[in-house]
Each structure stands twice: as C-alpha cells, then as structure tokens.
C-alpha cells in the first residue's frame, strides 16, 4: 500500500492512497445496506430535474454576453465614433496652431520677445521698453543732455 | 418498477475534473445537454446522501430535485477550479437537513447523522445473523462515529474523500485517515474469520 501522507495531489484517487478491501466493502454493504436504489424511477427523476432546469437555462442563454454586448453597442458605438471625430478635429487644429507658433519663433527673435511680453510689433515693443525711462528723473537727465 | 440497477450502471456519466469544468461552463452558457450530463454524473450520489439524512426514498428524491435546481441557480458562484462534487453534495445535504427539520418529511425512518450508521437500523434482508456479520456489525458499532460515517459514505455510497470532507466539515486528509482506520478495523474482523481476509 502506498504510504499515507495526508496529502491528496490533484488527479489522484482516494483508492490510490487508501485502497478499499473488496471483501470489507462487500461485507459492509451486506451489513449496513445500500440506499434503496431500486425504489427510484431514475429516468423519471432525471427527466424531471432536467425539465425544471430547462426554463432557467433558456433565460441564461438570453442573458449571455452577446446580449449585453449588443445592447451596449447601441450606445457605445455612436458615442465612440463621436469621440473619435472630436479627437481628430482637436488634433488637426492643435497641430496647425503649434506649427504657426513654431514658425514665428524660429524666424524672428522679436517674435519670441513679443510672445514673452505679449506685445504684437517691434514698435510697440520699443515703446513698452522706453516707457518706464520717460517717467523717471534719470531719463529726463539723460534726455536733457541732448540739445532741444 | 424501474430496472434501477441497470439504469444506474448504463446512465451514470463519469467526468474528470477538466471535463467537469468544461461541462459546467457549457451549463453556464445555457446548454441543457451539458446539464443532463452533470445530473447523470451526480444523481446516484445525491440520492445516497439525501437518503442517509432523510431515511425515506421519496423525500430523498424531492431533496435531490431541489438540490439540482439550487445548484443550477448558484452555478455562477461555483469556482470551476475546484471539483463540482463536494460543492454540490453539500447543497444536497443542506437541503435534506432542511427538509428533515421541517415537518414535511413523511413517516418512515428519519435518520440523523448518528443513527444513520446504527447497525441495528439496517434492513432486515441484510441482517442475517451469521457469525461473520454479527462480528462485523459489532466491529462497526465499536468504531467512533466519524470513522463509521466515513467508511459507509465511502465504501457503501461511493463518495470521494473530498466530497465526504465537504459534507462533514473535515479536511480531506482527516477523512482519509479515518477511512484508513475504519477499513483496517473491519479488515481485522475478516482476517480473524478467514485468516488472510479473503
């Protein structure tokens, strides 16, 4: 007999670990007695059990995953398409804006300044730079050194 | 009267765990034929368990029928990595116990877990007083309740140790240890009568 270890590896049977003695089993059955299997109409019992289950199983079929997918597809597909369209438009417009900004910055250093300072032309930029000087005593002195 | 033994032998389906898991999956998808396979695989065991608890054939059939339906309703909670038998037979035993607790059981021989294994309650046709059987009954009666229950569920009703473990709230290892103990004790009786146990 295989040594009993208390472990029961998957796939092994009880008989492999604790083998039954056929004589013990036969005597035990004759002494204790089996359930009265002969009283059962097995075909009828089985048919009744399966018949009871048929309705439940049919409902289960209707509730299968395909039903849920079909139901949700009516909502999710249009929403998904709209989202894709919106995303596409966003990408196109964002790409154009980025492209024009990068061109201006690359070609004209003043553009970089104007981008940073928020003014739109060189003249305006110069004016905005000179504006603080005009309002100070230093600037008046500086201007006074020049002939009127 | 149906030819029960013939039907049982021809209609019983034996499923290994992989096949059983696949069958359960098909049942979950609504396959009636797969459900029929599960029923055929466990009908006899379910009846045996229910009968041991209820002691009445018709009540046992009712409990079996309800148990199969309950199992189907709860099948989506069943872990398919585990064997179906222990899970299902526990449902059967619970249904049978509930039926026994209710007043719906018929007059008969209601059995509880201890009396179900009482040798004095065995059918008349199997209680002939041969010396061997008398000694065997005595040995059986002297076993502790657990080993006695377990050896009967295993060797008379054909349940696996994992199924018995689930029914009795024991570990499978404990069940096998009790089973070994009981078989050894009963075998000693046979050895005493026949010398080598044969």
Interface residues (C-beta under 8 A of the other chain):
Chain A: X4 X6 X7 X8 X10 X11 X13 X14 X17 X18 X20 X21 X23 X24 X25 X27 X28 X29 X30 X31 X32 X33 X34 X35 X36 X37 X38 X39 X40 X41 X42 X43 X44 X45 X46 X48 X49 X50 X52 X53 X54 X56 X57 X58 X60 X61 X64
Chain B: X1 X2 X4 X5 X7 X8 X11 X16 X17 X27 X28 X29 X30 X31 X32 X35 X36 X39 X40 X43 X44 X47 X48 X51 X52 X57 X60 X61 X64 X65 X68 X69 X72 X73 X117 X119 X122 X123 X125 X126 X127 X132 X133 X136 X137 X140 X151 X152 X154 X155 X156 X157 X160 X161 X162 X172 X173 X176 X177 X179 X180 X183 X186 X187 X190 X194 X197 X198
